[in-house]
Amino acid sequence: MDRKALLVYLYDLRDLEVAKYQIEKKLRRYVSLKNTLVQNFQNQIEKEKTENYWERPEQPEKIFLYMFGCGVFLIFGGYFFRWLGIPLLDKFCMVIGVICSIVFGWLHFSEYREYRNAVREVEEHNQQEMERLTNVVPGIVKEKMEIQQKNMSGNLPTERHLKAELEKVKVLLQETYALNILASAYRNVASVYYIYEYMFTSQASLEETLIHEHMENGIKRIESKLDMVIGQNE
């Protein structure tokens, strides 16, 4: 094959490899975006379906009730000391007993009232959560799944189109490489790009290009900035 025909061959190879690279890149980006959208919708659905029941508060300890009982016991103890005829001690026990009964009785009543209010609040919330899960969530989930399905079905032709174009390019590349002009080690976008550019901008033959001492480094430089190189020449 003469040099001009070889350059045309390499030019076609370069365009096919670039096309394959770009289509694969777009396909990866599309699939990644599609998966992200699917995951976001799925997360929203799972969030809506997640139960949010509150735990019932623990019943308060009865220490204040016990202290109230001690106060009542002291009052009866005062009556007992009065019956025994022990002066002052009966009044002291009765006064302390009355004070303890009032204070600890009030504290127990206040704590129990807070407990009952907390229980009522939890029961109301859990009832509302049950109604939400039963009556509201199924409709929201159905709506989101319909939107997700609509978006997916609307984008499917794009994916089919990209895959079809990619298969066409792969077939053309396979047929072009079948001439066995390039060894298998150089059948990739970076190598073909470098070989064509080197030969196009010089008078070197293919054999001279392949044994050029800077070839490996040149291919690696192209690989490191492939997107930029292809973008500049697109």
HELIX and SHEET records of a PDB file:
HELIX    1   1 ARG A    3  LYS A   49  1                                  47    
HELIX    2   2 ILE A   63  LEU A   84  1                                  22    
HELIX    3   3 LEU A   89  GLU A  131  1                                  43    
HELIX    4   4 ARG A  132  VAL A  136  3                                   5    
HELIX    5   5 VAL A  137  TYR A  177  1                                  41    
HELIX    6   6 SER A  184  TYR A  186  5                                   3    
HELIX    7   7 VAL A  189  PHE A  200  1                                  12    
HELIX    8   8 LEU A  206  LEU A  210  1                                   5    
HELIX    9   9 MET A  215  SER A  224  1                                  10    
HELIX   10  10 LEU A  226  ASN A  233  1                                   8    
END                                                                             
